[in-house]
Structures are given as C-alpha cells and as structure tokens.
C-alpha cells in the first residue's frame, strides 16, 4: 500500500483497557476495511479518516479478524528494514497520547511480543 511512498501513515485500534470497557462510548472507534477509521462522537456524528493502513487489534469480535503483532510487523516494520539494508535512512515513529497503545504496538504484550 505504501511501499513506494516516502511517508506511510498507519493507525491501530488496540484492545480496550478495563477502564475503557466501563465507559459509555467505548465503541466510538471502528476500522472499516484496510484503510478507513470511523470515529463516532457522543452526539452520533460520524467522522471518517483514510490512512495507508488501518489495523483492528481489539480481538473481541467474531465477525472480523484481529490483526496480530506479526501482521503489523510484516506490513510496516519489515519494509523499513528492507530499505535500511538497501542503504536508505528509515524511521518508525509511534505517536499518540499517553495510554493510546504506542508501546503495545512496538513492544507487544504477554506472548504477543513486538
């Protein structure tokens, strides 16, 4: 998807924390397809955003496949390593507020290590 681009943008919806599961609007984020994320506000207004990659990693729904650490690595990190070995400068940058899942995506958790 972004193999020939100099900048690739991806978003990953990580598993919800216990605190988040207790909140009323826990279902306000949804990954639609492989590139689109929909945010639904508390008033019901929908906002759609398109990225190079959109990963659903919540894993609590039978209707869709949760994206695991290996898949995220294969699609994002592996191409960067290939370019590095070819002599190009590369950077993997994780951005987001505290508790948004940066460490989860980079390092993994439990048996699903990064």
SULCOR-V752184 format. One record per residue. N is the residue number from 1. RES is the residue in three letters. SS is DSSP state (hx for helix, st for strand, lp for the rest). D_LAST is the distance of its C-alpha to the last C-alpha in Angstrom with 2 decimals. Layout:
N:RES:SS:D_LAST + N:RES:SS:D_LAST
This chain:
1:UNK:lp:21.34 + 2:UNK:lp:20.80 + 3:UNK:lp:20.77 + 4:UNK:lp:24.12 + 5:UNK:lp:23.70 + 6:UNK:lp:23.27 + 7:UNK:lp:21.42 + 8:UNK:lp:19.04 + 9:UNK:lp:18.42 + 10:UNK:st:15.96 + 11:UNK:st:15.85 + 12:UNK:st:13.68 + 13:UNK:st:15.42 + 14:UNK:lp:13.25 + 15:UNK:lp:14.92 + 16:UNK:lp:18.04 + 17:UNK:lp:18.64 + 18:UNK:hx:21.75 + 19:UNK:hx:23.70 + 20:UNK:hx:22.95 + 21:UNK:hx:24.02 + 22:UNK:lp:27.35 + 23:UNK:lp:27.99 + 24:UNK:lp:30.43 + 25:UNK:lp:28.59 + 26:UNK:hx:25.17 + 27:UNK:hx:25.59 + 28:UNK:hx:26.26 + 29:UNK:st:23.18 + 30:UNK:st:22.98 + 31:UNK:st:21.23 + 32:UNK:st:24.07 + 33:UNK:lp:23.27 + 34:UNK:lp:20.58 + 35:UNK:lp:21.64 + 36:UNK:st:23.51 + 37:UNK:st:22.88 + 38:UNK:st:25.87 + 39:UNK:st:26.48 + 40:UNK:st:29.51 + 41:UNK:lp:31.33 + 42:UNK:lp:33.19 + 43:UNK:lp:36.33 + 44:UNK:lp:34.96 + 45:UNK:lp:34.68 + 46:UNK:st:31.98 + 47:UNK:st:30.11 + 48:UNK:st:28.24 + 49:UNK:st:25.78 + 50:UNK:st:24.68 + 51:UNK:lp:21.56 + 52:UNK:lp:20.35 + 53:UNK:st:17.57 + 54:UNK:st:17.44 + 55:UNK:st:14.81 + 56:UNK:st:15.97 + 57:UNK:lp:13.33 + 58:UNK:lp:15.93 + 59:UNK:lp:16.69 + 60:UNK:lp:20.11 + 61:UNK:lp:22.29 + 62:UNK:lp:23.73 + 63:UNK:lp:25.01 + 64:UNK:lp:21.80 + 65:UNK:lp:18.57 + 66:UNK:lp:15.41 + 67:UNK:lp:12.67 + 68:UNK:lp:9.55 + 69:UNK:hx:5.89 + 70:UNK:hx:7.51 + 71:UNK:hx:10.34 + 72:UNK:hx:8.96 + 73:UNK:hx:7.55 + 74:UNK:hx:10.98 + 75:UNK:hx:12.95 + 76:UNK:hx:11.87 + 77:UNK:hx:10.17 + 78:UNK:hx:12.02 + 79:UNK:hx:15.38 + 80:UNK:hx:14.92 + 81:UNK:hx:14.48 + 82:UNK:hx:17.48 + 83:UNK:hx:19.49 + 84:UNK:hx:18.78 + 85:UNK:hx:20.12 + 86:UNK:lp:23.04 + 87:UNK:lp:23.88 + 88:UNK:lp:22.84 + 89:UNK:lp:21.42 + 90:UNK:lp:18.14 + 91:UNK:lp:16.14 + 92:UNK:lp:13.08 + 93:UNK:lp:14.38 + 94:UNK:lp:13.06 + 95:UNK:lp:16.29 + 96:UNK:lp:17.60 + 97:UNK:lp:19.57 + 98:UNK:lp:18.62 + 99:UNK:lp:16.89 + 100:UNK:lp:16.02 + 101:UNK:lp:12.24 + 102:UNK:hx:11.04 + 103:UNK:hx:9.06 + 104:UNK:hx:7.85 + 105:UNK:hx:6.73 + 106:UNK:hx:5.34 + 107:UNK:hx:4.21 + 108:UNK:st:4.37 + 109:UNK:st:7.69 + 110:UNK:lp:9.92 + 111:UNK:lp:9.42 + 112:UNK:st:6.66 + 113:UNK:st:3.80 + 114:UNK:lp:0.00
